[in-house]
Amino acid sequence: MSNRSFSALNSEQGLASIPMAQGGLSRLAVARLESAGLPVTPLLKRVGLTPELIADPDERLSVQSQIRLLDEAAIALKDDCLGFTLARDFDPREIGLLYYVMASSQTLGDGLKRVARYAELPTRPWCSDIERETGSSST
């Protein structure tokens, strides 16, 4: 797809083109902040999130706000390895189907292939729309 086509697509989609995340890492970071007795609401406000968004596990978060939150949480917790800390204390079954996709694989390579295939599923309709508009296949 040309840059011109991509720009036109982004301008048409507006907010729909902003990368989104399930927010699992953000919710883990907030739980860690709370367990450390640190004030969460001002930190959430600084990164453009609300306690209500974090409290709703079905609510998706922008990737940008999740990155900012994790950066701020690492500073507040004085934990340069926050991602590892969160992963160490996390039960992977909490991420649902993605865990089972990986866990049912014989090897790490197979698991990564399955996760990549699983991650494509939500974007399939979007890719199909692009194929119909441009008349070419990119998948």
Secondary structure as a PSIPRED ss2 file (coil, helix, strand):
# PSIPRED VFORMAT (PSIPRED V4.0)

   1 M C   1.000  0.000  0.000
   2 S C   1.000  0.000  0.000
   3 N H   0.000  1.000  0.000
   4 R H   0.000  1.000  0.000
   5 S H   0.000  1.000  0.000
   6 F H   0.000  1.000  0.000
   7 S H   0.000  1.000  0.000
   8 A H   0.000  1.000  0.000
   9 L H   0.000  1.000  0.000
  10 N H   0.000  1.000  0.000
  11 S H   0.000  1.000  0.000
  12 E H   0.000  1.000  0.000
  13 Q H   0.000  1.000  0.000
  14 G H   0.000  1.000  0.000
  15 L H   0.000  1.000  0.000
  16 A H   0.000  1.000  0.000
  17 S H   0.000  1.000  0.000
  18 I C   1.000  0.000  0.000
  19 P C   1.000  0.000  0.000
  20 M E   0.000  0.000  1.000
  21 A E   0.000  0.000  1.000
  22 Q C   1.000  0.000  0.000
  23 G C   1.000  0.000  0.000
  24 G H   0.000  1.000  0.000
  25 L H   0.000  1.000  0.000
  26 S H   0.000  1.000  0.000
  27 R H   0.000  1.000  0.000
  28 L H   0.000  1.000  0.000
  29 A H   0.000  1.000  0.000
  30 V H   0.000  1.000  0.000
  31 A H   0.000  1.000  0.000
  32 R H   0.000  1.000  0.000
  33 L H   0.000  1.000  0.000
  34 E H   0.000  1.000  0.000
  35 S H   0.000  1.000  0.000
  36 A C   1.000  0.000  0.000
  37 G C   1.000  0.000  0.000
  38 L C   1.000  0.000  0.000
  39 P C   1.000  0.000  0.000
  40 V C   1.000  0.000  0.000
  41 T H   0.000  1.000  0.000
  42 P H   0.000  1.000  0.000
  43 L H   0.000  1.000  0.000
  44 L H   0.000  1.000  0.000
  45 K H   0.000  1.000  0.000
  46 R H   0.000  1.000  0.000
  47 V C   1.000  0.000  0.000
  48 G C   1.000  0.000  0.000
  49 L C   1.000  0.000  0.000
  50 T C   1.000  0.000  0.000
  51 P H   0.000  1.000  0.000
  52 E H   0.000  1.000  0.000
  53 L H   0.000  1.000  0.000
  54 I H   0.000  1.000  0.000
  55 A H   0.000  1.000  0.000
  56 D C   1.000  0.000  0.000
  57 P C   1.000  0.000  0.000
  58 D C   1.000  0.000  0.000
  59 E C   1.000  0.000  0.000
  60 R C   1.000  0.000  0.000
  61 L E   0.000  0.000  1.000
  62 S E   0.000  0.000  1.000
  63 V H   0.000  1.000  0.000
  64 Q H   0.000  1.000  0.000
  65 S H   0.000  1.000  0.000
  66 Q H   0.000  1.000  0.000
  67 I H   0.000  1.000  0.000
  68 R H   0.000  1.000  0.000
  69 L H   0.000  1.000  0.000
  70 L H   0.000  1.000  0.000
  71 D H   0.000  1.000  0.000
  72 E H   0.000  1.000  0.000
  73 A H   0.000  1.000  0.000
  74 A H   0.000  1.000  0.000
  75 I H   0.000  1.000  0.000
  76 A H   0.000  1.000  0.000
  77 L H   0.000  1.000  0.000
  78 K C   1.000  0.000  0.000
  79 D C   1.000  0.000  0.000
  80 D C   1.000  0.000  0.000
  81 C C   1.000  0.000  0.000
  82 L H   0.000  1.000  0.000
  83 G H   0.000  1.000  0.000
  84 F H   0.000  1.000  0.000
  85 T H   0.000  1.000  0.000
  86 L H   0.000  1.000  0.000
  87 A H   0.000  1.000  0.000
  88 R H   0.000  1.000  0.000
  89 D C   1.000  0.000  0.000
  90 F C   1.000  0.000  0.000
  91 D C   1.000  0.000  0.000
  92 P H   0.000  1.000  0.000
  93 R H   0.000  1.000  0.000
  94 E H   0.000  1.000  0.000
  95 I H   0.000  1.000  0.000
  96 G C   1.000  0.000  0.000
  97 L H   0.000  1.000  0.000
  98 L H   0.000  1.000  0.000
  99 Y H   0.000  1.000  0.000
 100 Y H   0.000  1.000  0.000
 101 V H   0.000  1.000  0.000
 102 M H   0.000  1.000  0.000
 103 A H   0.000  1.000  0.000
 104 S C   1.000  0.000  0.000
 105 S C   1.000  0.000  0.000
 106 Q C   1.000  0.000  0.000
 107 T C   1.000  0.000  0.000
 108 L H   0.000  1.000  0.000
 109 G H   0.000  1.000  0.000
 110 D H   0.000  1.000  0.000
 111 G H   0.000  1.000  0.000
 112 L H   0.000  1.000  0.000
 113 K H   0.000  1.000  0.000
 114 R H   0.000  1.000  0.000
 115 V H   0.000  1.000  0.000
 116 A H   0.000  1.000  0.000
 117 R H   0.000  1.000  0.000
 118 Y H   0.000  1.000  0.000
 119 A H   0.000  1.000  0.000
 120 E H   0.000  1.000  0.000
 121 L H   0.000  1.000  0.000
 122 P H   0.000  1.000  0.000
 123 T H   0.000  1.000  0.000
 124 R H   0.000  1.000  0.000
 125 P H   0.000  1.000  0.000
 126 W H   0.000  1.000  0.000
 127 C H   0.000  1.000  0.000
 128 S H   0.000  1.000  0.000
 129 D H   0.000  1.000  0.000
 130 I H   0.000  1.000  0.000
 131 E H   0.000  1.000  0.000
 132 R H   0.000  1.000  0.000
 133 E H   0.000  1.000  0.000
 134 T H   0.000  1.000  0.000
 135 G C   1.000  0.000  0.000
 136 S C   1.000  0.000  0.000
 137 S C   1.000  0.000  0.000
 138 S C   1.000  0.000  0.000
 139 T C   1.000  0.000  0.000
